[in-house]
Amino acid sequence: MFTNPQKNVESFGLVSGMQVADLGAGSGFYSLAAAKLVGENGKIYAVDVQKELLSKLKKEAEEKDINNIEIVWGNVEEANGTRLADSSMDAVIASNILFQMADKSVFIKEIWRILKPQKGKAYIIDWADSFGGLGPQPESVVNAKTAKEIFSKQGFELERELSNVGMHHYGLIFKKNKE
């Protein structure tokens, strides 16, 4: 694995009771790590379009006696595709997904829609480059500069950059501070 989800979520500032969406949850590494931080009063919504990965995540959470992850089958590349309520999330985690998006603006608008006003945050971990055939093709990489630009165009403000999020990765924290 090129990133350390446990270490990364610890740098996000997640606290007990938060409602967090893990968009493009995949195998659930970030969902499982975040579930520990938000505690029994919080909830992680693991959203993915791949039902088999969600089934695997659900089984793993049950085996580890983690009860605060809700599995959500949804398409993060569609408006309202997460199936989550407007302004309902304290935070969004999006790891290794930007490079896959055909229309990044729809994805970012969906993040905006589900985040709470003024305090909602988006935690973005993505590929900084392509590495020897692993990760995205070089032409698909969305570098940190481009990510900052496209999130800014959608009304997000960069709160801070994370360092040491993983080999060949960058980390950005954006805040939703106006409607």
C-alpha positions as CSV (number, residue, x, y, z in Angstrom):
1,M,0.0,0.0,0.0
2,F,1.3,3.4,-0.9
3,T,-0.5,5.3,1.8
4,N,-1.1,4.7,5.5
5,P,-4.8,5.3,6.1
6,Q,-4.6,5.1,9.9
7,K,-1.8,7.7,10.0
8,N,-3.5,9.9,7.5
9,V,-6.9,10.0,9.3
10,E,-5.2,10.9,12.5
11,S,-3.9,14.0,10.8
12,F,-7.4,15.0,9.6
13,G,-8.7,16.1,13.0
14,L,-11.7,13.8,13.1
15,V,-13.3,13.6,16.5
16,S,-16.0,11.6,18.3
17,G,-19.5,12.1,17.0
18,M,-18.6,13.3,13.5
19,Q,-20.6,12.2,10.4
20,V,-18.0,11.4,7.7
21,A,-18.5,10.2,4.1
22,D,-15.7,8.1,2.5
23,L,-16.4,8.6,-1.2
24,G,-15.1,5.9,-3.4
25,A,-14.5,3.9,-0.3
26,G,-13.2,0.9,-2.3
27,S,-11.8,-1.7,0.1
28,G,-12.6,0.5,3.0
29,F,-9.1,1.2,4.5
30,Y,-10.0,4.8,5.2
31,S,-13.5,3.9,6.4
32,L,-12.2,1.4,8.9
33,A,-9.5,3.8,10.2
34,A,-11.9,6.8,10.5
35,A,-14.5,4.7,12.3
36,K,-12.2,4.4,15.3
37,L,-11.8,8.1,15.5
38,V,-15.5,9.1,15.3
39,G,-16.4,6.5,17.9
40,E,-19.8,5.0,18.6
41,N,-21.5,8.4,18.5
42,G,-20.2,9.1,15.0
43,K,-20.8,7.4,11.7
44,I,-18.9,6.7,8.5
45,Y,-20.8,6.4,5.3
46,A,-18.7,4.2,2.9
47,V,-19.9,5.1,-0.6
48,D,-18.9,3.2,-3.6
49,V,-20.4,2.0,-6.9
50,Q,-18.7,-1.5,-6.6
51,K,-21.1,-3.7,-4.6
52,E,-18.5,-6.4,-4.2
53,L,-16.1,-4.1,-2.5
54,L,-18.8,-2.8,-0.2
55,S,-19.8,-6.3,0.7
56,K,-16.2,-7.1,1.6
57,L,-16.0,-3.9,3.7
58,K,-19.2,-4.8,5.5
59,K,-17.9,-8.2,6.3
60,E,-14.6,-6.9,7.6
61,A,-16.3,-4.3,9.8
62,E,-18.5,-7.0,11.3
63,E,-15.5,-9.2,11.9
64,K,-13.7,-6.4,13.7
65,D,-16.9,-5.5,15.7
66,I,-17.0,-2.0,14.1
67,N,-20.6,-1.0,14.1
68,N,-20.5,2.7,13.0
69,I,-19.9,2.2,9.2
70,E,-22.9,2.4,7.0
71,I,-22.5,0.9,3.5
72,V,-24.0,3.1,0.7
73,W,-24.2,1.9,-2.8
74,G,-23.9,5.1,-4.9
75,N,-22.2,6.8,-7.8
76,V,-20.1,9.7,-6.7
77,E,-19.8,10.9,-10.3
78,E,-23.5,11.8,-10.4
79,A,-25.4,14.7,-8.9
80,N,-27.0,13.3,-5.7
81,G,-25.2,10.0,-6.5
82,T,-24.0,9.6,-2.9
83,R,-27.6,9.3,-1.7
84,L,-26.6,11.3,1.3
85,A,-28.7,14.3,2.6
86,D,-27.8,17.9,1.8
87,S,-25.5,19.5,4.4
88,S,-25.3,16.3,6.5
89,M,-21.6,15.5,6.7
90,D,-19.0,17.1,8.9
91,A,-16.3,15.7,6.6
92,V,-15.6,13.9,3.4
93,I,-12.7,11.6,2.6
94,A,-11.7,11.1,-1.0
95,S,-8.6,9.0,-1.5
96,N,-7.2,8.0,-4.8
97,I,-10.3,8.9,-6.8
98,L,-9.7,12.2,-8.5
99,F,-7.7,10.7,-11.3
100,Q,-10.7,8.4,-12.1
101,M,-13.3,11.2,-12.5
102,A,-14.5,11.9,-16.0
103,D,-16.2,15.1,-14.8
104,K,-14.4,16.3,-11.6
105,S,-16.8,19.3,-11.2
106,V,-19.8,17.0,-10.7
107,F,-17.9,15.1,-8.0
108,I,-16.8,18.3,-6.3
109,K,-20.3,19.7,-6.4
110,E,-21.5,16.5,-4.7
111,I,-19.0,17.0,-2.0
112,W,-20.1,20.6,-1.5
113,R,-23.8,19.5,-1.4
114,I,-23.4,16.9,1.4
115,L,-21.0,19.0,3.6
116,K,-22.3,21.1,6.4
117,P,-22.2,24.8,5.8
118,Q,-19.2,26.8,7.1
119,K,-17.4,24.0,8.9
120,G,-17.5,21.0,6.5
121,K,-14.2,19.8,5.4
122,A,-12.9,17.7,2.5
123,Y,-9.9,15.5,3.0
124,I,-8.2,14.7,-0.3
125,I,-5.4,12.2,-0.7
126,D,-4.4,11.5,-4.3
127,W,-1.6,10.5,-6.6
128,A,1.1,13.1,-7.2
129,D,2.6,11.1,-10.0
130,S,2.5,7.8,-11.8
131,F,5.0,5.2,-10.5
132,G,6.3,2.5,-12.7
133,G,3.0,1.3,-14.0
134,L,1.3,1.5,-10.6
135,G,-1.4,4.0,-10.0
136,P,-2.9,6.1,-12.7
137,Q,-1.6,6.6,-16.2
138,P,0.6,9.8,-16.2
139,E,-2.1,11.7,-18.3
140,S,-4.7,10.9,-15.7
141,V,-2.9,12.2,-12.6
142,V,-4.5,15.3,-11.0
143,N,-1.6,17.0,-9.3
144,A,-2.0,19.0,-6.2
145,K,-1.9,22.4,-8.0
146,T,-4.7,21.3,-10.3
147,A,-6.7,19.9,-7.4
148,K,-6.4,23.2,-5.6
149,E,-7.6,25.1,-8.6
150,I,-10.6,22.9,-9.3
151,F,-11.8,22.9,-5.7
152,S,-11.3,26.6,-5.4
153,K,-13.4,27.2,-8.5
154,Q,-16.2,25.3,-6.7
155,G,-16.0,27.6,-3.6
156,F,-13.7,25.6,-1.4
157,E,-10.8,27.2,0.5
158,L,-7.6,25.4,1.1
159,E,-7.1,25.0,4.8
160,R,-3.8,23.2,4.7
161,E,-1.6,20.8,2.9
162,L,-0.7,17.5,4.6
163,S,2.9,16.2,4.4
164,N,4.1,12.6,4.3
165,V,0.7,11.2,3.4
166,G,2.2,8.4,1.3
167,M,4.7,7.5,-1.3
168,H,3.7,9.3,-4.6
169,H,0.7,11.1,-3.0
170,Y,-0.3,14.5,-1.7
171,G,-2.9,15.5,0.9
172,L,-5.1,18.6,0.9
173,I,-7.7,19.7,3.4
174,F,-10.4,22.1,2.0
175,K,-13.1,23.8,4.0
176,K,-16.5,24.8,3.0
177,N,-16.9,28.2,4.5
178,K,-19.7,29.9,2.6
179,E,-22.8,28.9,0.8
